[in-house]
Amino acid sequence: MSRVVSLTLVVVVHLSLLPGCGSSATSGSSSSSEPEKVALDPSLVLAQEPAGAKSVAEVREKGKDGEEVVVAGWVAGSEEPIIKGRAAFTIVDLQLPPPECTTKPYSYCCMPKEALLPNLVMVKFVDGDGKTVLKDAHGLLGIKEGSIVVVRGHVECSEEGKVNAVVANALFVRGHTTNPTKLSVFDTGLPPSN
């Protein structure tokens, strides 16, 4: 129960950054905003893409607690979709229409939350105790805002049965773009979301 509450708080706080395209998060010092330098973990980063990827929207709509899944998405969904100091990030459905924002298109800050949330899911890598790994996903996994990833793991749902996250055990990086209109170049291979 406390794990669900903790994750919910992280997601709510993280998603509270959505409004305001021009706003920027402030921190005490510019040097503290640099990602922690960590060697890529080859046990987590796959050399080949896993087969059978589903869309984020499908996993959000039909995912069952504990179900093993492979999901493809775009590291996006807020001003800072990668949670600082943790192996956790949000991905957005690859078929979601491009936002109208121009400053940070991957933030989807101009899209209403009601339209974004069914197409967004938290991805997290956990340790043996089920706690989110306290290493920055930039260095640990080799991703950044705008990375197109395919994640393998299992669905984690709330007590009400709503999908909270994908607890990942590995990922493959397909490519990178900060421009959502270029996502089709990466041949998503997924049916369009409703």
C-alpha positions in Angstrom: 0.0 0.0 0.0 2.8 2.5 0.9 4.6 1.7 -2.3 1.4 2.6 -4.3 1.0 5.8 -2.3 4.7 6.7 -2.8 4.5 6.1 -6.6 1.2 8.0 -6.8 2.8 11.0 -5.0 5.9 10.8 -7.3 3.6 10.8 -10.4 1.3 13.5 -9.1 4.2 15.8 -8.2 5.9 15.0 -11.5 2.8 15.7 -13.6 2.2 18.9 -11.8 5.0 20.3 -13.9 2.8 19.9 -17.1 1.1 23.3 -17.2 3.1 26.2 -18.5 5.2 25.7 -21.5 7.6 28.5 -20.8 8.0 27.8 -17.1 11.2 26.2 -15.9 12.0 24.3 -12.8 14.3 26.2 -10.6 17.1 24.7 -8.6 19.6 25.9 -6.1 22.6 25.7 -8.5 23.1 25.0 -12.2 25.7 22.3 -11.5 23.2 20.3 -9.5 21.0 19.9 -12.6 23.6 17.8 -14.4 22.8 14.0 -14.5 24.8 11.7 -12.2 27.6 10.0 -14.1 26.9 6.3 -14.0 28.2 3.5 -16.3 25.5 2.0 -18.6 24.2 -1.2 -17.0 24.4 -3.9 -19.8 22.1 -6.2 -17.8 19.3 -3.6 -18.3 20.0 -2.2 -21.8 19.2 -4.7 -24.5 21.2 -5.1 -27.7 18.1 -6.2 -29.6 14.5 -5.0 -29.5 12.1 -7.4 -27.7 9.2 -8.6 -29.9 5.5 -8.0 -29.3 5.6 -4.3 -28.2 2.2 -2.9 -27.2 1.3 0.8 -27.2 1.2 2.8 -24.0 -2.5 3.5 -24.5 -3.2 -0.3 -24.8 -1.2 -1.0 -21.6 -3.0 1.8 -19.7 -6.4 0.6 -20.9 -6.1 -3.2 -20.7 -3.1 -3.9 -18.5 -3.6 -6.3 -15.5 -1.6 -6.2 -12.3 1.5 -8.4 -12.6 1.0 -9.0 -16.4 4.3 -9.3 -18.3 4.4 -6.7 -21.1 6.6 -5.2 -23.7 5.7 -1.5 -24.4 7.0 1.0 -26.8 7.0 4.8 -26.1 8.6 8.1 -26.3 10.4 9.5 -23.2 8.2 12.5 -22.8 5.1 13.8 -21.0 6.4 16.7 -18.8 9.1 19.3 -18.7 11.4 16.7 -17.1 10.1 13.2 -17.9 13.1 11.6 -16.4 13.0 11.7 -12.6 16.2 13.1 -11.3 18.3 10.7 -9.3 16.1 7.7 -10.0 15.8 5.0 -12.6 12.3 6.2 -13.4 10.7 8.1 -16.3 7.5 8.6 -18.2 6.8 7.4 -21.7 4.1 8.7 -24.0 2.2 6.7 -26.7 3.9 6.9 -30.0 0.6 7.5 -31.8 -0.4 10.5 -29.7 -0.9 13.5 -31.9 2.0 16.0 -31.8 1.5 18.8 -29.3 1.4 22.4 -30.4 4.2 23.5 -28.0 7.4 24.7 -29.6 9.8 25.3 -26.7 9.9 21.7 -25.4 7.5 19.6 -27.6 8.2 16.4 -25.6 6.7 18.1 -22.6 3.2 18.0 -24.0 2.6 21.0 -21.8 -0.1 22.4 -24.2 -2.1 19.2 -24.1 -4.9 18.9 -21.5 -4.1 16.4 -18.8 -7.3 14.5 -19.5 -6.0 13.8 -23.1 -2.4 13.0 -22.0 -2.9 10.7 -19.0 -4.5 7.8 -20.9 -1.4 7.9 -23.2 1.3 8.2 -20.5 2.8 5.6 -18.1 5.5 5.7 -15.5 8.4 3.3 -16.1 10.6 2.3 -13.2 13.5 0.0 -12.5 13.4 -1.5 -9.0 15.9 -3.2 -6.7 15.4 -6.5 -4.9 13.3 -4.9 -2.2 10.9 -3.4 -4.9 12.2 0.2 -4.4 13.0 2.4 -7.3 16.8 2.2 -8.1 18.5 5.4 -6.9 20.6 6.0 -9.9 19.9 8.5 -12.7 18.3 6.9 -15.7 20.3 9.2 -18.1 23.6 7.4 -17.3 22.3 4.0 -16.1 20.1 3.4 -19.1 21.5 5.7 -21.7 18.3 7.6 -22.3 17.3 11.3 -22.4 14.2 13.3 -23.1 13.0 12.3 -26.6 14.4 8.8 -26.6 12.2 6.2 -28.3 12.3 3.1 -26.1 10.9 -0.4 -25.9 10.5 -1.5 -22.3 10.2 -5.1 -21.0 8.6 -5.6 -17.5 5.4 -6.1 -15.7 2.3 -4.0 -15.1 1.8 -2.5 -11.6 -1.8 -1.5 -10.8 -3.4 0.4 -7.9 -5.9 -1.4 -5.6 -8.6 0.0 -7.8 -7.1 -1.9 -10.8 -5.8 1.2 -12.6 -2.3 0.9 -14.2 0.2 2.9 -12.2 3.5 1.9 -13.8 5.5 -0.6 -15.7 8.1 -2.2 -13.5 10.9 -2.7 -16.0 13.6 -5.3 -16.1 15.2 -4.2 -19.4 14.9 -1.7 -22.3 16.0 -1.2 -25.8 16.6 2.3 -27.3 15.2 2.6 -30.8 16.4 6.2 -31.4 15.9 9.8 -30.4 14.0 12.8 -31.5 12.9 15.9 -29.6 10.3 16.5 -32.4 7.1 14.5 -32.1 6.3 15.0 -35.8 9.4 12.8 -36.5 8.3 9.8 -34.5 6.9 8.1 -37.6 10.5 7.8 -38.9 11.1 5.2 -36.2 8.4 2.9 -37.7 6.4 2.3 -34.5 4.8 -0.8 -35.9 1.9 -0.2 -33.6 -1.8 0.2 -34.5 -3.0 3.8 -34.0 -4.4 4.7 -30.6 -8.0 5.6 -30.2 
